[in-house]
Each structure stands twice: as structure tokens, then as C-alpha cells.
Amino acid sequence: MKMVPAKSFFFEGGKRAVLLLHGFTGNTVDIRELGRYLNDKNYTCLGPLYEGHGDTPERLVATNARQWWSTVEDGFQSLKEKGYEEIAVIGLSLGGVFAIKAAHTYPVKGLVSMCAPVKPKSAEDLGRHVSSFTKRYKKILRTPPEQIEEEWEKLKPQSDEAVKSLQTVIEEVGGHLSEISCPVLVVQSGKDHSANRESAQIIYDEVSTHNKSLIWYENSPHLVTRGPDKGKLHEDVLKFLEGLEWSD
């Protein structure tokens, strides 16, 4: 069986632009439906695919957070080059971390952080994401269980380097929260990892803007964009964006 790699998406709409960022080991499918919803409301939406993501585990572990962040920067600059002067950033999980980083690096109209970790996480915890992704991927390819374990053991040393780079960017971003002055919406699912749930409150408390809100989706898993509350999430994100001071 051949897997079809995920791709970046660009949904052209009005002058208001949104950069949508997916999570670690995930891909643009996780944010595409939100992008379509916002595009239907006349927002231009770009969802870049990070280097090494949306493809094989072998490609994923050969990349690092510096390369993933470079994809985010390229996406932001791409919108600028297309003539979009006002850009909001929305990110899920690692995408939320990068959205925060974008908000203290560039002038953005607003920031939506969804289930983003800013509290330091252990290498073992983050490594489980790579392990789970690898084993799911190999299982879809109908790889025998014993071969899956053998291939994972070969990939693990390289995945450790990717995880270390991820730890570094999470810690870095956590130290810049007080520099965030744009409007902020913090989204958090109730069935997420405890460190992420704690991170939501940290983000809300430490960003310097007074225009901020924290919304919980108690019945949703970590991938809140694909959970049972996604309809309400779409509406809440749209309401936040509509409340920003766009020039048009």
C-alpha cells in the first residue's frame, strides 16, 4: 500500500489573512477543515506543511525544530509577498508554540493557541509521539509487528535528536510569553495531557495583552480541531477573528 503525502494548502479569500499551523507528527489535515470554514467566511488561509511531516517516519526523524520553524517563516513571508498586510496566526499543539513564536517575532493581528505546550515536557513524553506515529504508519502499510519494532529501534536514536530540538523550542517560547501584546485566544481541550492543560493557564496568565480569553472544550481530545466540539471551536475562532481591529 502506498501512502499519499499531505500537502500545504492555500485558500484565497479576502484581505484578512490567517496562517494555520499544525502539530508535531501531524499534518495539514488537522487544520484544513478550520481553514475551509474560515475561507468560507472570506478569510484567506494558508496552512504550510513542515519539513519532514505528512510523509514517512524516516523523513520526519531526519528533520528538526529549526527546519519546521523555517517553514512557518516561509509561510508568513509568502502571505506578505502575495500582498496580505494583516495576518493572524492560529496553531495546534506544536503549531500553537510556533504561533506564539510568530506573535513575538512578527507584527500579527491576533493569536490563537490551541492545546500548545509551553511547560517543559520530558524527552520520553515527546518521544512517545514519534513512536506512536511510526507504529501507526507502519501498521497501515501492513508491516508485520516484529518488523515494526525492529524498524522503530533503528529510528529511535535519530528521533531523539528531533525531540531534543522540540524541547528547546518549547522552553524558548515559554520564556517569551510576556512579550505577546496582540489579542490572544487560548483554546484547550479537557481530555488533553495534563502538561498541556497546565500550559493553557500559563499562556493566559503570562501574555501581556489585556485582550485575551481562555476557552475550554471539555469533551475534546488533544486534536481539538477534529474532536466533537469542532463546530463550536470554528464559531469561537471566527468570533475572535471578527473582533480584531482589521483595517478593512
C-alpha positions as CSV (number, residue, x, y, z in Angstrom):
1,M,0.0,0.0,0.0
2,K,1.3,3.5,-0.9
3,M,0.6,6.4,1.4
4,V,-0.3,9.7,-0.2
5,P,1.8,12.5,1.4
6,A,0.0,15.5,2.9
7,K,0.4,18.9,1.3
8,S,0.3,22.6,2.2
9,F,-2.9,24.4,1.4
10,F,-3.8,28.0,0.3
11,F,-7.4,29.1,0.2
12,E,-7.7,32.5,-1.3
13,G,-10.3,34.9,0.1
14,G,-10.5,38.5,1.3
15,K,-7.8,40.8,2.5
16,R,-7.7,39.3,6.0
17,A,-5.2,36.5,6.1
18,V,-4.7,33.6,8.5
19,L,-1.6,31.4,8.9
20,L,-2.7,28.0,10.2
21,L,-0.1,25.7,11.8
22,H,-0.3,22.0,12.5
23,G,1.3,19.9,15.2
24,F,4.3,17.7,15.7
25,T,4.0,14.4,13.8
26,G,0.7,15.7,12.4
27,N,0.0,17.4,9.1
28,T,-2.3,20.0,7.4
29,V,-5.3,17.6,7.5
30,D,-5.6,18.5,11.2
31,I,-6.2,22.2,10.4
32,R,-7.7,22.0,6.9
33,E,-11.3,21.9,8.0
34,L,-10.9,25.0,10.1
35,G,-9.1,26.7,7.2
36,R,-12.0,25.9,4.9
37,Y,-14.5,27.2,7.4
38,L,-12.7,30.5,7.7
39,N,-12.2,30.7,4.0
40,D,-16.0,30.4,3.5
41,K,-16.2,33.5,5.8
42,N,-13.9,35.4,3.3
43,Y,-10.6,34.9,5.1
44,T,-7.5,33.9,3.1
45,C,-6.0,30.9,4.7
46,L,-2.5,29.4,4.3
47,G,-1.6,26.1,6.0
48,P,2.1,25.2,5.4
49,L,3.4,21.7,5.9
50,Y,6.5,21.4,8.0
51,E,9.7,19.9,6.6
52,G,9.6,16.1,7.1
53,H,5.9,16.0,8.1
54,G,3.0,14.4,6.3
55,D,5.2,11.6,4.9
56,T,7.3,8.7,6.3
57,P,8.7,8.3,9.8
58,E,12.1,8.1,8.2
59,R,11.7,11.6,6.8
60,L,10.2,13.0,10.0
61,V,13.1,12.0,12.2
62,A,15.6,13.4,9.7
63,T,14.4,16.9,10.5
64,N,14.3,19.3,13.5
65,A,12.5,22.2,15.0
66,R,14.7,24.8,13.3
67,Q,13.6,23.4,9.9
68,W,9.9,23.3,11.0
69,W,10.1,26.9,12.2
70,S,11.7,27.9,8.8
71,T,8.5,26.6,7.1
72,V,6.5,28.9,9.3
73,E,8.6,31.9,8.4
74,D,8.3,31.0,4.8
75,G,4.6,30.8,5.1
76,F,4.4,34.2,6.8
77,Q,6.6,35.8,4.1
78,S,4.6,34.1,1.4
79,L,1.4,35.8,2.6
80,K,3.3,39.1,2.7
81,E,4.6,38.7,-0.8
82,K,1.0,38.0,-2.0
83,G,0.0,41.4,-0.7
84,Y,-1.5,40.4,2.6
85,E,-0.6,43.1,5.2
86,E,-2.7,41.9,8.1
87,I,-2.1,38.3,9.3
88,A,-3.5,36.4,12.2
89,V,-1.8,33.2,13.4
90,I,-3.6,30.0,14.6
91,G,-1.7,27.0,15.8
92,L,-2.4,23.5,17.1
93,S,-0.1,21.8,19.6
94,L,3.5,22.5,18.3
95,G,1.7,24.8,15.8
96,G,0.5,26.7,18.8
97,V,4.0,27.0,20.1
98,F,5.1,28.3,16.7
99,A,2.1,30.7,16.6
100,I,3.3,32.2,19.9
101,K,6.8,32.5,18.5
102,A,5.4,34.2,15.4
103,A,3.5,36.6,17.6
104,H,6.6,37.8,19.3
105,T,8.7,37.8,16.1
106,Y,6.3,39.5,13.7
107,P,3.5,42.1,13.9
108,V,0.4,39.9,13.8
109,K,-3.2,40.9,14.2
110,G,-4.1,38.2,16.6
111,L,-3.0,34.8,18.0
112,V,-5.0,31.6,18.6
113,S,-3.1,29.0,20.6
114,M,-4.7,25.5,20.6
115,C,-3.5,22.8,23.1
116,A,0.0,24.2,23.0
117,P,2.7,23.1,25.4
118,V,4.8,25.8,27.0
119,K,5.5,23.9,30.2
120,P,8.7,21.8,29.7
121,K,8.0,18.2,28.7
122,S,10.3,15.2,29.1
123,A,12.1,13.6,26.2
124,E,10.2,10.3,27.0
125,D,6.8,12.0,26.8
126,L,7.6,13.8,23.5
127,G,9.3,10.6,22.1
128,R,6.0,8.7,22.5
129,H,4.5,10.9,19.8
130,V,7.2,9.8,17.3
131,S,6.9,6.1,18.4
132,S,3.1,6.2,18.1
133,F,3.2,7.9,14.7
134,T,5.8,5.4,13.4
135,K,3.9,2.4,14.6
136,R,0.5,3.7,13.2
137,Y,2.2,4.4,9.9
138,K,3.8,1.0,9.6
139,K,0.6,-0.7,10.6
140,I,-1.3,1.0,7.8
141,L,1.4,-0.4,5.4
142,R,0.6,-3.8,6.9
143,T,4.2,-4.2,8.1
144,P,4.5,-7.3,10.4
145,P,4.5,-6.4,14.1
146,E,8.0,-7.8,14.8
147,Q,9.3,-5.8,11.8
148,I,7.7,-2.6,13.1
149,E,9.5,-2.9,16.4
150,E,12.8,-3.6,14.6
151,E,12.4,-0.6,12.4
152,W,11.4,1.6,15.3
153,E,14.6,0.6,17.2
154,K,16.6,1.7,14.2
155,L,14.8,5.1,14.0
156,K,14.8,5.9,17.7
157,P,18.3,7.3,18.1
158,Q,17.7,9.8,15.2
159,S,14.2,10.6,16.6
160,D,15.9,11.5,19.9
161,E,17.6,14.4,18.2
162,A,14.4,15.7,16.7
163,V,12.8,15.5,20.2
164,K,15.6,17.5,21.8
165,S,15.1,20.3,19.2
166,L,11.4,20.3,20.1
167,Q,12.1,20.6,23.8
168,T,14.4,23.5,23.1
169,V,11.8,25.5,21.2
170,I,9.1,24.8,23.8
171,E,11.3,26.1,26.5
172,E,12.3,29.1,24.4
173,V,8.8,30.1,23.6
174,G,7.7,29.8,27.2
175,G,10.2,32.5,28.1
176,H,8.7,35.0,25.7
177,L,5.0,34.9,26.7
178,S,5.2,38.3,28.4
179,E,6.2,39.8,25.1
180,I,2.9,39.0,23.5
181,S,0.8,42.1,23.2
182,C,-1.6,41.3,20.4
183,P,-5.1,39.9,21.1
184,V,-4.9,36.2,22.2
185,L,-7.4,33.4,22.3
186,V,-6.2,30.3,24.2
187,V,-8.0,27.1,23.3
188,Q,-7.7,24.0,25.4
189,S,-9.3,20.5,25.4
190,G,-10.3,18.8,28.6
191,K,-9.0,15.4,27.6
192,D,-5.5,16.5,26.7
193,H,-2.3,15.7,28.5
194,S,-2.0,17.4,32.0
195,A,1.1,19.4,30.9
196,N,-0.9,20.9,28.1
197,R,-3.8,21.7,30.3
198,E,-1.5,23.5,32.7
199,S,0.2,25.3,29.8
200,A,-3.1,26.8,28.7
201,Q,-3.4,28.6,32.0
202,I,0.2,29.7,31.9
203,I,-0.2,31.2,28.5
204,Y,-3.3,33.0,29.5
205,D,-1.7,34.4,32.7
206,E,1.6,35.4,31.2
207,V,0.8,37.1,27.9
208,S,0.9,40.9,28.5
209,T,-2.2,41.7,26.4
210,H,-5.5,42.6,28.2
211,N,-7.4,41.4,25.2
212,K,-7.3,37.7,25.9
213,S,-9.6,34.8,26.6
214,L,-9.3,31.1,27.5
215,I,-11.9,28.6,26.2
216,W,-12.1,25.0,27.4
217,Y,-13.6,22.2,25.3
218,E,-14.1,19.6,28.0
219,N,-15.2,16.7,25.7
220,S,-12.4,17.1,23.2
221,P,-9.1,15.2,22.8
222,H,-5.7,16.8,22.1
223,L,-6.6,17.2,18.4
224,V,-9.4,19.6,19.3
225,T,-9.8,20.6,15.6
226,R,-11.0,17.1,14.9
227,G,-12.9,16.4,18.1
228,P,-16.6,16.5,19.0
229,D,-16.5,20.2,19.8
230,K,-15.0,21.3,16.4
231,G,-18.2,23.1,15.4
232,K,-18.2,25.3,18.4
233,L,-14.4,25.8,18.0
234,H,-14.9,27.1,14.5
235,E,-17.5,29.5,15.7
236,D,-15.4,30.7,18.6
237,V,-12.3,31.2,16.4
238,L,-14.4,33.2,13.9
239,K,-15.8,35.3,16.6
240,F,-12.3,36.1,17.9
241,L,-11.1,37.0,14.4
242,E,-14.1,39.1,13.7
243,G,-13.4,41.1,16.9
244,L,-9.9,42.1,15.8
245,E,-9.2,45.6,14.5
246,W,-8.7,44.9,10.8
247,S,-8.2,47.9,8.5
248,D,-10.9,46.8,6.0
